[in-house]
Amino acid sequence: MNASLSQSTILVLLLATLAPSTAHAQLQTLPDKEPQRVFAGEGRRITVVFHNPQGSAVDADLHTRLYQASSATALPLGDAPWKKLEVLPGQTVLESATMTFPSVKAETRFLVKWLEGTNRVAGTTEVFVYRPDLLKALKPLAGKEPLGVLDPQNQLKPLLKAVAVEFQDLEDTAMEDYQGKLAIIGPFQSRAQMPEEAGDRIKKMAGRGVAVVWIQPPPEKRQELKPSFYTVPENTNAVVVVQPDLVSGLPDHPQAQLDLIYFCKRALAPEPLRLPNPTINDTRP
């Protein structure tokens, strides 16, 4: 009896000598406001926010486990070591990991589990993965004529070449001479990059039946409040005026490319403004 008591006492004393971060420390991830979106392939950056709710520092050895998810199941695709992370008591830290996602045929949902130690899940990050050739969807929208493109920052043209979408560079051809059905004007680094009298020239294009997506330059100073995008009807088509944040990072961000495709569709087939209906899903990608 005394021997048993002595062993228990020794065990209690031994645990008491351990640092709390070693005995009970646990990290947790904070949820994203919305799922992250990346293209399939190597070197895709995923961000994650870790929080230490404990009263002592955490020194964790973390690794990732990737799952491909469906409506009913999650197929594990493998584990990968990540990094050792030290987080102070009550601290929240933003981290990022570079990951590889397999090829997909359409939008596909993946789950990244962040594991601490052998198998304790600190949290899960939801990621939607897309084919790298999303902008191929612009080819049928442009029809038989090349897509008109005014792209002084050279963001869009390399992407179109990569997916074999024929385009006419409106820096080489006057905007007034463009004979196609769909033109994308921008992005612009600043207002100084835009052509002189851009609004009048775009209005004339639209008057000839050209559907136009006009991406605005970043504001140089505080301006009057404007919607993120709006449609100006002209004949059967329209000019869709887009604020730059919605299509920023075109080469790397699937959502920016999906939004650009959406705006092109709206320029070709304008829709009247409607009051929101919470029972109907938004058709925007």
Salt bridges, closest charged atoms under 4 A:
ASP79 OD2 - HIS63 NE2 3.72
ASP79 OD1 - ARG65 NE 2.88
GLU95 OE1 - LYS83 NZ 2.80
GLU107 OE2 - ARG37 NH1 3.63
GLU116 OE1 - ARG120 NH2 2.92
GLU126 OE2 - ARG109 NE 2.50
ASP133 OD2 - ARG131 NH2 2.65
ASP133 OD2 - LYS136 NZ 3.81
ASP169 OD2 - LYS157 NZ 3.06
GLU171 OE2 - LYS157 NZ 3.39
GLU176 OE2 - ARG201 NE 2.83
GLU234 OE1 - LYS203 NZ 3.49
ASP259 OD2 - ARG284 NH2 2.77
GLU271 OE2 - ARG266 NH2 3.56
GLU271 OE1 - ARG274 NH2 3.93
